[in-house]
Amino acid sequence: MVNNTKGGSLNQQPPTIEIRGLTKNYGNLLAVDHIDLDVYEGEIFGILGPNGAGKTTMINVLTTLLRPTEGTAKVLGFDVEKQAKEIRKKIGVVFQNTILEDDLTARETIDIHARLYGVPKEDREKRIRELLDLFHLEDRQNDLVGTFSGGMKRRLEVANGILHDPKVLFLDEPTVGLDPQSREVVWRYIEKINREKRMTILLTTHYMDEADRLCDRVGLIDNGRIVALGTPKSLKADVSPEEVIEVELESPNEEAIRKIKRIGFVKEVISEGNTFRITVERGGKIFSQIIEQLNNEKIEIRSIFLRETTLNDVFLHYTGREIRD
Amino acid sequence: MPKWLVILDRNMRKWFRDRRSLIWSFVLPLVIFLMGTIFGGTITGNQIIILRESHGPFSDTLIQTITELRSSNDRIFKISYTEDFESARRQVELGHAQAVLYIPQDFDRNLTLRENAMLHLQIDNSNPLVSREMSSIFLELTSKMGISLQIDQAFEKQFDYIHFFASAVPASIATMAAYQATGMPIVQDKEKGVWKRYVVTPVSNWDLVVGDVIGGTVKTMVSSTLAYAITVILIDYNYIGAESVLNGFFLILISVVGWVGTSILIAQG
């Protein structure tokens, strides 16, 4: 059982988000299953898991859109069920899909939200200008959102999410559907606002590179439960302190697996069709031995490469399947 | 600034930029009016019965003028003669004839003595289009001849298309426009997820509802008022009077607010 409430040195302070036994059912479907979790001020916490794992449901409960079936959740000390209004004043949310209104301009979109959040008139104009500048949207501020690219819309969404300087920002799959260049831009903004404003950020993602790059800590979620939690580094180290060699053969070969397992420093071999994922302690040395072994057995190799352990390997270790499944 | 005003501001901006919505608001009343006019009735093949009790040069001229008029408007009306007023009236009641023109006994004598001569036209008012057209033709005719015409309606109740239009059509437009202007955008916003963006802000449900109701009412009133204005112009403003026009407008406003509220409830459900 994972103790999700431990956060190393971070837990010296009261948690910004405190979740205890949180459960959410949709009829017979258990979307979130008794989750315990603490997220601390100023950290970027990632919920990493495949589609349908319960990430969005969890965000919807924390942002007061859904009521939990069981358990409690507090954001900034306010209960999500009883003090929703207080929470809404202090959080920012960027939803999974771009849900901006095409018939409004970028400036109007931010202005309307600023007024809804009660940003004083004297500060509003300055704030809008700052955000348009920060997210490089000043040239298109008077264009209708319907004419924007996916990356620009996402930037505008994030600008909207932070315009009232929220204490906590929820990002549901912030870069889903974006091209690599736009993803990189959004990542830099997230890092910047976290660094400069010390904003607590809880993001969900099914991209392991995103979690690896952005998150101070990551919770791996599967079937509504958090199966592992820690920093990306510690999670990888717990599963495999070393490296992974991936071998793709021309055809599946059980004999090859047995031979490879006998090589020293090979810790684990997981096969999936023609592909082996071999966890090793000394990647460099073992690499040549594996090639030699397979050549001796006259087993044809389609590809072989050495790489570091990823969060996908961690997820595979705990759940027996990959995040993309 | 109250938050419902922000929601209203947002609704109005979106409305002015949504061409489909604008077209619906302004064109719908005209389309309905046009359709009503097309299906409003026909004025061909109408039977006029003439009951002539006066015989003299003036009534001869009148009959001759009517006959000439009939010849040039062959498809519009046909003429027959009778000597029995009750039978003629019965034909109108049964719908076999659309009017009875009664030329009284003293018609020629009065005109000879330069006294007031009056004709009587009893008309089938169950078909408003026909009765209006008939009345218009005979009024023009008698006016040219310097004769008075008294028009009597065969039925007490009037089923005038314009009167139907006055109450029912703006009300129908209010119903449709209310759902189009408020219910539909809310359903679309909910489907796209825009709605939840507003729900997670500190705006209360009350502000959201008030902003939507006022926005929807403004949009719907444009359509309904346009339809109502057409009606008032057609029905003759002087005939119904300022008080009735204002009462009608007020009733439309109440109806619109009701329909907007209902459509919001349906959309939210």
Chai-1 contact restraints between the chains, C-beta under 6 A:
chainA,res_idxA,chainB,res_idxB,connection_type,confidence,min_distance_angstrom,max_distance_angstrom,comment,restraint_id
A,T63,B,V200,contact,1.0,0.0,6.0,A-B,restraint_1
A,L65,B,K196,contact,1.0,0.0,6.0,A-B,restraint_2
A,R88,B,V200,contact,1.0,0.0,6.0,A-B,restraint_3
A,R88,B,P202,contact,1.0,0.0,6.0,A-B,restraint_4
A,K89,B,P202,contact,1.0,0.0,6.0,A-B,restraint_5
A,V93,B,V200,contact,1.0,0.0,6.0,A-B,restraint_6
A,N97,B,G193,contact,1.0,0.0,6.0,A-B,restraint_7
A,I99,B,K192,contact,1.0,0.0,6.0,A-B,restraint_8
A,I99,B,G193,contact,1.0,0.0,6.0,A-B,restraint_9
A,I99,B,V194,contact,1.0,0.0,6.0,A-B,restraint_10
A,I99,B,R197,contact,1.0,0.0,6.0,A-B,restraint_11
A,E101,B,V194,contact,1.0,0.0,6.0,A-B,restraint_12
A,D103,B,K14,contact,1.0,0.0,6.0,A-B,restraint_13
A,D103,B,R17,contact,1.0,0.0,6.0,A-B,restraint_14
A,D103,B,D18,contact,1.0,0.0,6.0,A-B,restraint_15
A,I112,B,V6,contact,1.0,0.0,6.0,A-B,restraint_16
A,I112,B,R10,contact,1.0,0.0,6.0,A-B,restraint_17
A,R115,B,V6,contact,1.0,0.0,6.0,A-B,restraint_18
A,L116,B,K3,contact,1.0,0.0,6.0,A-B,restraint_19
A,L116,B,V6,contact,1.0,0.0,6.0,A-B,restraint_20
A,L116,B,T201,contact,1.0,0.0,6.0,A-B,restraint_21
A,L116,B,V203,contact,1.0,0.0,6.0,A-B,restraint_22
